[in-house]
Amino acid sequence: MSETTTNTTELTSQYSTQVAGDLERNLKEQERVQGEIDALQAQLSALQQDQTVLVNIQQALGVPATPVEPEPELKPEPEAVAAVPSPRKRKTSAAPSTGKQARARKSSAPARKRAAKKSAAASPAAPSPSTKLVDLVREHLTGLNEPRSAAEIADSLQEQHPEREFKAKIVRLTLEGLVAKNQAQRTKQGRSVFYTTPEAAEPAAQQDESAEQPA
């Protein structure tokens, strides 16, 4: 009996040591996997933020977004289609209904055209929601009499178009794009940067030169 008890105690001790070791390794593996999940989640969040910034810059520069091509639909094989012939009665009965549908489409087409003309005449001055940001900024610059900062231009556009959102950073990028195209001029006063059209900047420069000349 003493030998049996001793063997049982040794087996229990061995199993306990093995289970404790396996449990410790399991906990360490869980910590490692959780760390990888946290790192991947942070990387995903950073990529999503980068995507939002890039899309805003793309819209500010007036570049059309690349459409996502739909996946091609699976078409049945020619043999399977040919294996199921259509009844002759359906062909003869489909002709009258097709003619009725064609007449209905012809009659409804003028009505749709008249409705479209009426809706267009009712709101001739309504702003188009699809107007590009670069066009709005260029038009706003044309109406300015003095240089303005990007933040001031963004605030003015926000007041004129409350249905849209204008961020100063995106407006500044748009203005820099116009400067690169010689459609706007940038002036710097201390640490502040101001923008205006080239036509409006020339009289201001002439006034500064005349003021510097002695009387």
Secondary structure, DSSP 4 states (H G I P E B T S, - for coil): -HHHHHHHHHHHHHHHHHHHHHHHHHHHHHHHHHHHHHHHHHHHHHHHHHHHHHHHHHHHTTPPPPPPPPPPPPPPPHHHHHTSPPPHHHHHHHHHHHHHHHHHHHHHHHHHHHHHHHHHHH-TTPPPTT--HHHHHHHHHHT-SS-B-HHHHHHHHHHH-TTS---HHHHHHHHHHHHHTTSSEEEEETTEEEEE-HHHHHHHHHHHHHHHS--
